[in-house]
Amino acid sequence: MDCTPTALFRQRPQCCHSGFRRRIYTRWCWLGVDVYVLDTGLRIEHELLNTHGTNARRYQRKFVRDIDGDTWHPYGHGTGAAGMIKTVAPHSNIIDVKVTGANGDAYTIGRAIYSITSRHISLRDREPKLKDWFGSVINLSLASSDVPLLRHAVADAIAAGVPIVASSGNFEGKSCRYPAFYLNVICVGGITRDYTMYEKSNYGKGLTVWAGGKNVYTSTRVSDRSYGHFDGTSLAAPQVAGMCTRDTHLQIT
């Protein structure tokens, strides 16, 4: 499945080149594609995540506990990432998969990916075919350790036809961080509005593509209509995940 564009310079709708927008903006391109946001959890009531006839929803399984004092700031980080997916792919289905928090780790991420892959296969192979489902994409705006469970889960998902997009990391390193460094994962680095590298972005070995990672405008967890500007490759990856929904839809159809 080819969803690795040479570059994606998109931070707000009005910043996208008009010719590029005309080529990719057809209503059916993203309709019926599930995008799994493995993150801190989402403010699923946010207006941006519930547009164009689709509603954000939580995944059918829970992988971490929700407790008071969660140092991952529940819903904030994930809400911003999901907002970028909906900006690029407004008709996609956002699915909240909380994997970071009180007891989340690389093993948690791996278990979540295995579960998503199983669901994807059951929907893909279902007879009669579903008329309103056209594939799956996984977004990983996070870093983790390299463990066999996660490595194998990622490989199995990609083999099943699920593109996995991950942020390169914000550590100024010369290679992508895991899980973005795994084979065939789309590793996304961050750039500025001037098309220069975002100063904290990881780069080099394993990098697939660049996307906006500086002063990015997206949804926040403050309220159902709150927005703000943020930096980081965590916001670059979901832009490419949104682009992947187009190719995923075309492959399924």
Buried (B, 14 or more C-beta within 10 A) or exposed (E): BEBBBEEBBBBBEEEBEEEEEEEBBEEEBBBBBBBBBBBBBBBBEBBBBBBEEBEBBEBEEEBBEEEEEBEBBBBBBBBBBBBBBBBBBBBBBBBBBBBBBBEBBBBBBBBBBBBBBEBBBEBBEEEEEEEEBBBBBBBBBBBBEEBEBBBBBBBBBBEBBBBBBBBBBBEEBEBBBBBBBBEBBBBBBBBBEEEEBBEBBBBEEBBBBBBBBBBBBBBBBBEBEBBEEBBBBBBBBBBBBBBBBBBBBBBBE
